[in-house]
Structure formats: C-alpha cells, structure tokens
Amino acid sequence: MSCLCPACIRSTFCLYWNPSSELLVPPKSLAERIVRYSELRPCTTAFIDTRTPGSDQKENFTIIGSGVSESPDQHVHIDIPHGFNLGAARQPPGCVNSQHSHDTAEVFIVHSGKWAFRTGHMAQDAEVVLGVGDTISIPTQVFRGFQNIGDDTGFMFAILGEDDPGRVTWAPSVFEAAEAHGLVLLENGQLVDRTKGGIVPDDVKPMPTTSAQQVASMRRLDQPTLAKCVVRFAQLHGAPERQVIECPIIGDNPMCGPLAWPHGFSLRSLCLPSKMSVGPFRRCEEQIMIVHRGELGIAMHDGECTLAEGDIATIPIDHPLRIFNPGHQPAYGFLIFRGDQAPPLESHPHAKLTPVAQ
C-alpha cells in the first residue's frame, strides 16, 4: 500500500515526466471526459446469447474503447484508444452470461450484487463467488461465465486488454441455443437476427460452432486456482481516517500477489478520507477513475466536478490533476492505467487548477 499524502508524494514516488511526449488522449472539455452512471446506455442485443432463456435480460455497456460487442446497436460512450477497454454488465437476479473465452485479459470489478463465476465449457470446472468491491481476473484461453446469484440487480465493470480485444470464443452449447432463437453469428463478428428479417450475406460465412478440438485446447482451472484469481475488497484497505491509500490489484508489483501476471494494464484501488485532497500531480499515462463508494472530486485546468458512485472519468496524459473527497465519509474508487506498471506520480505544486461553477 502506498500513502499519497503530500509528504509521501514528495519522498516516496519516483518522479517522471517527459515534457516533449505527445498527448495520446486529445485534450477535451472536462464534461466530455466523464461518463455518469445514471447516463450509461445499455445494449440488450450485444451478444449471441441475447435470446437464450436465462441470459435474455442482461444489459451490456461499452464505456471506453470499442469493446467486443457483436451488435451494431451497441453505444460507445468514449471511443478514444487507452490501451485497454472499459465496459460493464448489468443483470437481474438469476441472469447468466454464457460460457466464453477471450484472447486478451478480462477483469471484473463488482460494483453491486453477488456474482458466481464458473469455468469450463459447461461451467463444470470451478466456481467462485464475489461480492461488492471484489475483483477477478480469469486468464486468457479459459472458458468462463457468470451469474447474478443475489436478490437484487447487480452491476460489474469489465476491463478488456488492448485497444482491439479481439472476438469472443463461445462454448458450443451457446451456438446451439442461439440458432434455436433465430440468431446467427458471422465470421466478421456481427450478429444476424433472422426473426427480424436478417439474412446471412453471400460474402460472409456464419461463424463455425466451436469444435471439440478447440474446447480441448483451452486451459482449465480447478477450484484452488480460480480462487487465486480473486482480490477481495476487504483485503485492500485498513482504517482510512488519516491517509490517502492506493492499493495495487493488478500490475508489475509484488504486492499484487496472484494477479501479477501481465495484463497490458494496471489496476489500483483508491481510498480518500473525508475532506481530504491530494495533488496537483500528473502521470505519464492515461488514467481512468471509477467511483465505487462515496464521492470523489477532480480538478483540472478546465474546471472541477464531483463524481458520484458508478461515475467514470478519463484523465489525459500529463494533465495536472487534483483529487478530493467532498463528502463526510471515506470515498473509494478504482484507477486503471495503460501498461503493466502504474506510472509514477509527478508532484505539480504550481499547476493552476481553477474551479468553475457547477
């Protein structure tokens, strides 16, 4: 754990900034860099299992980056390359996301609800249950699926590796169920809905059902191994009364424990006590901040605003930033960075961060 109080910023962190580096994220107004939880636009036809009973009530979100949706109806909130993608899933009690695999990293952060993750092409290999604030990273080339096993609607953020995370490999049973409900997945990754008059084009073939050989080539996780893919929220923070704490979850850091393998991005949790402020500082990579509990404010050169639970902000490279907690309770969030090592902080005591009227 790292303390981010001003004294520790000066004494602990290796400072780095290259003034000549280009900004990979174009500067935009503060409002254009924020996605409010209340304004997220879901897609209910994102994947091939969208009509399969038990999976037909899920909502998928593409928040930052192009994502892996198979539907042209999927709305992208911020289509700026970050080196990874941020999406989300919202599901009512009992709703299932079918067994599938990815070629790049896939990490879930539970924002609300109680979720069971299961591995194996028939969900037969292992299961682990996650609660609010928990994180799971299931390795690539592993069939995985998840279900909301709680009593209320649940919401999870999902981080996918690389700007182009590739396509989903579905378990064979998913193709069979989809065909029975009029959906055909094409080799180019697009869905055709025959119940709405969709026709498979002559120049694009349907995606072949995943073969037995492909299933056999996948990695399989037993129960103890899957359990090691989880970081519990309760393990991250001690008493938050006096210090700002950043805890590594994913990244090139021994403290990350079982999730220290390369992902192409790094993930940290943030705890900010009531009325505490840190900064101005900047980092040499883009960073995304997700508010998990409480309120977190951000101040930049073009103003300041307060983020509520579930809100997301993306901060461009090398832009001076101040983070503050305007509330009366500790605030918790998650920080995502490009690359397998979180970039160091550079203190920036002379940055001019001018508040604007809200």
WOLIN-V321472 format. One record per residue. N is the residue number from 0. RES is the residue in one small letter. PSI is psi as a letter, one per 40 degrees, with the letter a starting at -180 (NA if undefined). BURIAL is b if it has 24 or more other C-alpha atoms within 12 Angstrom, else e. D_LAST is the distance of its C-alpha to the last C-alpha in whole Angstrom. Layout:
BEGIN
n=(N/N)
res=(RES/RES)
psi=(PSI/PSI)
burial=(BURIAL/BURIAL)
d_last=(D_LAST/D_LAST)
END
This chain:
BEGIN
n=(0/1/2/3/4/5/6/7/8/9/10/11/12/13/14/15/16/17/18/19/20/21/22/23/24/25/26/27/28/29/30/31/32/33/34/35/36/37/38/39/40/41/42/43/44/45/46/47/48/49/50/51/52/53/54/55/56/57/58/59/60/61/62/63/64/65/66/67/68/69/70/71/72/73/74/75/76/77/78/79/80/81/82/83/84/85/86/87/88/89/90/91/92/93/94/95/96/97/98/99/100/101/102/103/104/105/106/107/108/109/110/111/112/113/114/115/116/117/118/119/120/121/122/123/124/125/126/127/128/129/130/131/132/133/134/135/136/137/138/139/140/141/142/143/144/145/146/147/148/149/150/151/152/153/154/155/156/157/158/159/160/161/162/163/164/165/166/167/168/169/170/171/172/173/174/175/176/177/178/179/180/181/182/183/184/185/186/187/188/189/190/191/192/193/194/195/196/197/198/199/200/201/202/203/204/205/206/207/208/209/210/211/212/213/214/215/216/217/218/219/220/221/222/223/224/225/226/227/228/229/230/231/232/233/234/235/236/237/238/239/240/241/242/243/244/245/246/247/248/249/250/251/252/253/254/255/256/257/258/259/260/261/262/263/264/265/266/267/268/269/270/271/272/273/274/275/276/277/278/279/280/281/282/283/284/285/286/287/288/289/290/291/292/293/294/295/296/297/298/299/300/301/302/303/304/305/306/307/308/309/310/311/312/313/314/315/316/317/318/319/320/321/322/323/324/325/326/327/328/329/330/331/332/333/334/335/336/337/338/339/340/341/342/343/344/345/346/347/348/349/350/351/352/353/354/355/356/357)
res=(m/s/c/l/c/p/a/c/i/r/s/t/f/c/l/y/w/n/p/s/s/e/l/l/v/p/p/k/s/l/a/e/r/i/v/r/y/s/e/l/r/p/c/t/t/a/f/i/d/t/r/t/p/g/s/d/q/k/e/n/f/t/i/i/g/s/g/v/s/e/s/p/d/q/h/v/h/i/d/i/p/h/g/f/n/l/g/a/a/r/q/p/p/g/c/v/n/s/q/h/s/h/d/t/a/e/v/f/i/v/h/s/g/k/w/a/f/r/t/g/h/m/a/q/d/a/e/v/v/l/g/v/g/d/t/i/s/i/p/t/q/v/f/r/g/f/q/n/i/g/d/d/t/g/f/m/f/a/i/l/g/e/d/d/p/g/r/v/t/w/a/p/s/v/f/e/a/a/e/a/h/g/l/v/l/l/e/n/g/q/l/v/d/r/t/k/g/g/i/v/p/d/d/v/k/p/m/p/t/t/s/a/q/q/v/a/s/m/r/r/l/d/q/p/t/l/a/k/c/v/v/r/f/a/q/l/h/g/a/p/e/r/q/v/i/e/c/p/i/i/g/d/n/p/m/c/g/p/l/a/w/p/h/g/f/s/l/r/s/l/c/l/p/s/k/m/s/v/g/p/f/r/r/c/e/e/q/i/m/i/v/h/r/g/e/l/g/i/a/m/h/d/g/e/c/t/l/a/e/g/d/i/a/t/i/p/i/d/h/p/l/r/i/f/n/p/g/h/q/p/a/y/g/f/l/i/f/r/g/d/q/a/p/p/l/e/s/h/p/h/a/k/l/t/p/v/a/q)
psi=(i/h/h/f/i/d/d/d/d/d/d/d/i/h/h/h/h/h/d/e/i/i/h/d/h/h/h/i/i/d/d/e/e/h/h/h/d/e/e/h/h/i/h/e/f/d/i/d/e/e/e/h/h/d/e/e/e/i/h/i/h/h/d/h/i/d/a/e/i/e/h/e/e/h/h/h/d/h/g/h/h/e/e/i/i/h/a/i/h/h/i/i/h/e/h/h/h/i/h/i/i/i/e/i/i/h/h/h/h/h/d/i/a/h/i/h/h/i/i/i/e/f/f/e/d/i/i/i/h/i/a/h/e/i/i/h/h/h/i/i/f/h/h/i/i/i/i/h/e/a/e/i/h/i/h/h/i/h/h/h/i/i/d/g/e/a/i/h/h/i/i/d/d/d/d/d/d/d/d/e/e/e/h/h/h/i/d/e/e/i/i/h/h/d/e/f/e/i/h/h/i/d/e/h/i/i/h/i/h/h/i/d/d/d/d/d/e/i/i/h/h/i/d/d/d/d/d/e/e/h/h/h/d/e/e/d/h/a/h/f/d/e/i/h/h/h/h/h/d/h/i/g/h/d/e/e/b/e/f/e/i/h/d/e/i/i/h/i/i/h/h/h/i/h/e/i/i/h/a/i/i/i/i/e/i/i/i/h/h/h/h/d/i/a/i/h/i/i/h/a/d/f/a/i/i/h/h/i/h/e/i/h/i/h/h/i/h/e/h/h/h/h/h/i/h/e/a/e/i/i/i/i/a/i/h/h/i/i/i/e/h/h/i/i/i/h/i/g/e/e/i/h/h/h/i/i/h/NA)
burial=(b/b/b/b/b/b/e/e/b/e/e/e/e/e/e/e/e/e/e/e/e/e/e/e/b/e/e/e/e/b/b/e/b/b/b/b/b/e/e/b/b/b/b/b/b/b/b/b/b/b/b/b/e/e/b/b/b/b/b/b/b/b/b/b/b/b/b/b/b/b/b/e/e/b/b/b/b/b/b/b/b/b/b/b/b/b/b/b/b/b/b/b/b/b/b/b/b/b/b/b/b/b/b/b/b/b/b/b/b/b/b/b/b/b/b/b/b/b/b/b/b/b/b/e/b/b/b/b/b/b/b/b/b/b/b/b/b/b/b/b/b/b/b/b/b/b/b/b/b/e/e/e/b/b/b/b/b/b/b/b/b/b/b/b/b/b/b/b/b/b/b/b/b/b/b/e/b/b/b/e/e/b/b/b/b/b/e/e/b/b/b/b/b/e/e/e/e/e/e/e/e/e/e/e/e/e/b/e/b/b/e/e/e/e/b/e/e/b/b/b/b/e/e/e/e/b/b/b/b/b/b/b/b/e/e/b/b/e/e/e/e/e/b/b/b/b/b/b/b/b/b/b/b/e/e/b/e/b/b/b/b/b/b/b/b/b/b/b/b/b/b/b/b/b/b/b/b/b/b/b/b/b/b/b/b/b/b/b/b/b/b/b/b/b/b/b/b/b/b/b/b/b/b/b/b/b/b/b/b/b/b/b/b/b/b/b/b/b/b/b/b/b/b/b/b/b/e/e/e/b/b/b/b/b/b/b/b/b/b/b/b/b/b/b/b/b/b/b/e/e/e/e/b/e/e/e/e/e)
d_last=(34/32/30/27/27/27/31/32/30/32/35/35/33/35/33/33/31/33/31/33/32/30/27/28/24/23/20/17/14/12/11/15/16/14/16/15/18/17/18/21/24/27/30/33/36/35/38/42/42/40/43/44/45/43/40/39/36/34/31/30/27/27/24/24/28/30/32/35/35/38/36/35/33/30/27/26/22/22/26/26/29/28/31/31/29/27/27/28/30/30/33/34/37/40/39/40/39/43/44/43/43/41/43/39/38/36/34/32/30/30/27/28/32/35/37/40/41/44/46/49/50/51/48/52/51/49/46/43/40/37/34/31/29/33/33/36/38/41/43/43/46/46/46/43/42/39/39/37/39/37/37/33/31/31/28/29/27/30/30/33/35/35/33/36/37/40/41/41/45/46/49/52/51/48/49/52/49/47/50/51/48/48/46/47/46/47/48/45/42/42/42/45/44/48/47/45/48/47/49/50/50/54/52/50/52/51/50/53/53/52/56/58/58/54/54/56/55/51/51/51/49/51/50/49/48/45/44/44/41/39/37/36/32/34/36/33/32/33/32/28/28/29/28/26/28/28/31/33/34/35/36/38/39/42/39/38/42/43/40/40/42/40/37/36/33/32/30/29/27/25/25/22/23/21/19/20/19/21/21/20/23/24/26/28/28/25/23/22/20/20/19/22/21/19/15/15/12/13/12/14/15/12/9/8/7/9/12/14/18/19/16/18/16/19/19/21/25/25/21/20/18/17/17/16/16/14/16/20/22/23/21/23/22/24/24/26/28/30/34/36/35/31/31/31/28/28/27/25/24/24/21/18/15/12/9/6/4/0)
END
